[in-house]
Amino acid sequence: MTLALITGASGGIGRALAEYHASKGGDLIVTARRLPELEALQAELEGAHGVAVTPVACDLGTPEGLATLLAATEGREIGILINNAGFGGRGEFISRDLTEDLAMVDLNVVAPMTLCHAIAPGMVARGGGRILNVGSTAGMMPGPLQATYFATKAFMQSFSLALDDELRAKGVTVTVLAPGYVATDFADRADLDGTPLTKGAGRTPDTVAKVGYDAMMAGKLHVVNEPMLSLATNWVIPFLPRRMVMKMIRRMQTK
């Protein structure tokens, strides 16, 4: 089974993706900032599925963290790359700490770009590979009160679609997973608890991971995890007046 590299694997969708890949007999390189969580995941997956798991603790939002991860992948034939790590942050842009938003760009944009540039050439040389970039429905519309986060996910969508066009003829596919609200610790990190966006239960990481992983393996270009949300984001919201959309998104993220 193919070796997969998964970022942001200590919890949420990333952990669920690691569990799903391991259940199919695949070895893993898993990375996140917290080593204890990664080692617990390693023990769980190796024990349950008999796979080999390599934990790499590092901060992918820094050049040093990226260098640490790339050093750990040297000489390994990675057939699946899943860029999942990322975070958001609520508030009006000019009132937010710029350092925080720049760190968001580093993790949500620079890290997946760097990993795609480092890993994809090996896939091309071997004649095949799969890349899954975890975006968001946030990347399909503007996001007042999360201006930077929505913009990073818009970048991820545009970048991924173009990269797939460049690589598909060489045997490598790129898939964007664009979920709606998912019940993870993302909402806590982004200060979204208590907003209309998070009042519903949200989808579980396991269900979202399966949708994304299966779409990646099928070579699909873009997938939204919920059929009705897919209809809204692809066929309704793009035709609404922009200011109406922004008013709606602002309301969803206002406490």
C-alpha positions as CSV (number, residue, x, y, z in Angstrom):
1,M,0.0,0.0,0.0
2,T,1.1,3.5,-0.8
3,L,3.0,5.6,1.8
4,A,1.1,8.8,2.7
5,L,2.3,12.0,4.2
6,I,-0.4,13.8,6.2
7,T,0.0,17.2,7.9
8,G,-2.0,18.3,10.8
9,A,-2.5,14.7,11.8
10,S,-2.8,15.0,15.6
11,G,-6.5,15.7,15.6
12,G,-9.6,16.5,13.6
13,I,-9.8,15.7,9.9
14,G,-6.0,15.0,9.7
15,R,-6.2,12.3,12.3
16,A,-9.3,10.8,10.7
17,L,-7.5,10.7,7.3
18,A,-4.6,8.9,8.9
19,E,-6.9,6.4,10.5
20,Y,-8.7,5.8,7.2
21,H,-5.5,5.3,5.2
22,A,-4.1,3.0,7.9
23,S,-7.3,0.9,7.8
24,K,-6.5,0.2,4.1
25,G,-3.0,-1.1,5.1
26,G,-1.1,2.1,4.2
27,D,2.1,3.3,5.9
28,L,2.2,6.9,7.1
29,I,4.4,9.9,7.9
30,V,2.3,12.0,10.2
31,T,3.2,15.5,11.3
32,A,1.9,18.2,13.7
33,R,3.3,20.3,16.4
34,R,2.5,18.0,19.4
35,L,4.7,14.9,19.7
36,P,2.7,13.1,22.4
37,E,-0.5,13.1,20.2
38,L,1.5,11.9,17.2
39,E,3.1,9.1,19.3
40,A,-0.3,8.1,20.6
41,L,-1.6,8.0,17.0
42,Q,1.4,5.9,16.0
43,A,0.8,3.3,18.7
44,E,-2.9,3.1,17.9
45,L,-2.5,2.7,14.1
46,E,0.5,0.3,14.3
47,G,-1.4,-1.8,16.9
48,A,-4.7,-1.9,15.1
49,H,-3.6,-2.2,11.5
50,G,0.0,-3.5,11.4
51,V,1.3,-0.5,9.5
52,A,4.4,1.6,9.9
53,V,3.9,5.1,11.2
54,T,6.6,7.8,11.3
55,P,5.7,10.7,13.6
56,V,7.4,14.1,12.9
57,A,6.8,16.9,15.4
58,C,7.4,20.3,13.9
59,D,5.8,23.7,13.2
60,L,5.1,23.8,9.4
61,G,4.4,27.5,9.7
62,T,8.2,28.1,10.0
63,P,11.0,27.4,7.6
64,E,12.7,25.3,10.3
65,G,9.6,23.1,10.6
66,L,9.3,22.6,6.9
67,A,13.0,21.7,6.8
68,T,12.6,19.2,9.6
69,L,9.7,17.5,7.8
70,L,11.4,17.4,4.4
71,A,14.5,15.9,6.0
72,A,12.3,13.1,7.4
73,T,10.9,12.4,4.0
74,E,14.2,12.1,2.3
75,G,14.6,8.8,0.5
76,R,11.0,7.9,1.1
77,E,8.7,7.2,-1.9
78,I,5.6,9.2,-0.9
79,G,2.6,8.2,-3.1
80,I,0.0,10.3,-1.3
81,L,0.4,13.8,0.0
82,I,-2.4,15.3,2.1
83,N,-2.0,18.9,3.1
84,N,-4.4,19.3,6.0
85,A,-2.7,21.6,8.5
86,G,-4.2,25.0,8.9
87,F,-6.1,27.4,11.2
88,G,-8.4,30.4,11.1
89,G,-9.1,33.4,13.2
90,R,-12.2,35.6,13.7
91,G,-12.3,39.4,13.9
92,E,-12.0,42.5,11.7
93,F,-8.7,42.4,9.9
94,I,-7.4,45.8,11.1
95,S,-8.2,44.9,14.7
96,R,-6.4,41.5,14.5
97,D,-2.7,40.9,15.3
98,L,-1.0,41.1,11.9
99,T,1.6,38.6,13.1
100,E,-1.2,36.0,13.7
101,D,-2.6,36.5,10.2
102,L,0.8,36.3,8.6
103,A,1.4,33.0,10.5
104,M,-2.0,31.8,9.1
105,V,-0.7,32.5,5.6
106,D,2.5,30.7,6.3
107,L,0.7,27.5,7.5
108,N,-2.3,27.6,5.2
109,V,-0.5,28.7,2.0
110,V,3.3,28.6,2.1
111,A,3.5,25.1,3.8
112,P,1.3,23.3,1.2
113,M,3.0,25.1,-1.6
114,T,6.4,24.0,-0.3
115,L,5.4,20.4,0.2
116,C,3.7,20.1,-3.2
117,H,6.9,21.5,-4.8
118,A,9.1,19.1,-2.9
119,I,7.0,15.9,-3.1
120,A,5.3,16.1,-6.5
121,P,8.5,15.8,-8.6
122,G,9.1,12.3,-7.1
123,M,5.5,11.3,-8.0
124,V,6.0,12.5,-11.6
125,A,9.3,10.6,-11.8
126,R,7.6,7.4,-10.7
127,G,4.6,8.0,-13.0
128,G,1.9,8.4,-10.4
129,G,0.7,10.0,-7.2
130,R,-2.2,11.6,-5.4
131,I,-2.4,15.0,-3.7
132,L,-5.3,16.0,-1.5
133,N,-5.3,19.7,-0.4
134,V,-7.9,20.3,2.4
135,G,-9.5,23.6,1.5
136,S,-12.9,24.8,2.6
137,T,-16.2,26.1,1.3
138,A,-14.8,29.3,2.7
139,G,-12.5,29.4,-0.3
140,M,-15.5,29.7,-2.6
141,M,-16.7,33.1,-1.2
142,P,-15.4,36.3,0.6
143,G,-15.4,36.1,4.4
144,P,-15.9,39.3,6.4
145,L,-14.6,38.7,10.0
146,Q,-12.3,36.0,8.7
147,A,-10.9,37.8,5.7
148,T,-7.4,36.2,5.8
149,Y,-8.6,32.7,6.4
150,F,-11.2,32.7,3.6
151,A,-8.5,34.2,1.3
152,T,-6.0,31.5,2.2
153,K,-8.6,28.8,1.2
154,A,-9.4,30.7,-2.0
155,F,-5.7,30.5,-2.8
156,M,-5.7,26.8,-2.0
157,Q,-8.6,26.1,-4.4
158,S,-7.1,28.1,-7.3
159,F,-3.6,26.7,-6.8
160,S,-4.8,23.1,-6.6
161,L,-6.9,23.3,-9.7
162,A,-4.1,24.8,-11.7
163,L,-1.6,22.3,-10.3
164,D,-3.9,19.4,-11.2
165,D,-4.0,20.7,-14.8
166,E,-0.2,20.7,-15.0
167,L,0.3,17.3,-13.4
168,R,-2.6,15.1,-14.5
169,A,-1.1,14.2,-17.8
170,K,2.1,13.1,-15.9
171,G,0.1,10.6,-13.7
172,V,-0.4,12.8,-10.7
173,T,-3.8,14.1,-9.6
174,V,-4.7,17.0,-7.2
175,T,-8.0,17.0,-5.4
176,V,-9.4,19.8,-3.3
177,L,-11.6,18.8,-0.3
178,A,-13.9,21.8,0.5
179,P,-15.9,20.9,3.6
180,G,-18.4,23.1,5.5
181,Y,-18.4,23.3,9.2
182,V,-16.8,20.3,10.9
183,A,-16.9,19.5,14.6
184,T,-13.2,19.8,15.5
185,D,-11.1,22.1,17.7
186,F,-10.9,24.5,14.7
187,A,-13.8,26.6,16.1
188,D,-12.0,27.1,19.4
189,R,-8.8,28.1,17.7
190,A,-10.7,30.5,15.4
191,D,-12.9,32.0,18.2
192,L,-16.1,30.9,16.4
193,D,-17.9,29.3,19.3
194,G,-21.2,31.1,19.9
195,T,-21.7,32.1,16.3
196,P,-24.5,30.9,14.1
197,L,-21.9,29.0,12.0
198,T,-21.2,26.6,14.9
199,K,-24.7,26.3,16.4
200,G,-25.4,23.2,14.4
201,A,-23.7,19.9,15.2
202,G,-21.4,20.0,12.1
203,R,-20.1,17.0,10.2
204,T,-17.8,14.6,11.9
205,P,-14.1,14.4,10.9
206,D,-14.5,10.7,10.0
207,T,-17.2,11.4,7.4
208,V,-15.4,14.3,5.9
209,A,-12.1,12.4,5.8
210,K,-13.8,9.5,3.9
211,V,-15.4,11.8,1.3
212,G,-12.0,13.6,0.7
213,Y,-9.9,10.4,0.6
214,D,-12.2,8.5,-1.7
215,A,-12.4,11.6,-4.0
216,M,-8.6,11.8,-4.1
217,M,-8.2,8.1,-4.9
218,A,-10.8,8.5,-7.7
219,G,-8.8,11.4,-9.1
220,K,-11.6,13.9,-8.7
221,L,-10.8,17.5,-9.0
222,H,-12.9,19.2,-6.3
223,V,-15.4,17.8,-3.7
224,V,-17.7,19.4,-1.2
225,N,-18.6,17.0,1.6
226,E,-22.4,17.7,1.7
227,P,-24.6,17.5,-1.4
228,M,-26.9,20.5,-0.4
229,L,-23.8,22.6,0.5
230,S,-22.3,21.7,-2.8
231,L,-25.4,22.9,-4.6
232,A,-25.4,26.1,-2.7
233,T,-21.7,26.9,-3.1
234,N,-21.5,25.9,-6.7
235,W,-24.8,27.0,-8.2
236,V,-26.5,29.5,-5.8
237,I,-23.9,31.7,-4.1
238,P,-21.9,32.5,-7.2
239,F,-25.0,34.1,-8.8
240,L,-26.0,36.2,-5.8
241,P,-25.0,39.9,-5.4
242,R,-21.6,40.0,-3.8
243,R,-22.7,42.4,-1.0
244,M,-25.6,40.0,-0.2
245,V,-23.1,37.1,0.1
246,M,-20.8,39.1,2.4
247,K,-23.7,40.2,4.6
248,M,-24.7,36.6,5.0
249,I,-21.2,35.4,5.8
250,R,-20.7,38.3,8.3
251,R,-23.9,37.4,10.1
252,M,-22.9,33.7,10.3
253,Q,-19.6,34.7,12.0
254,T,-21.0,37.4,14.4
255,K,-21.4,36.6,18.1
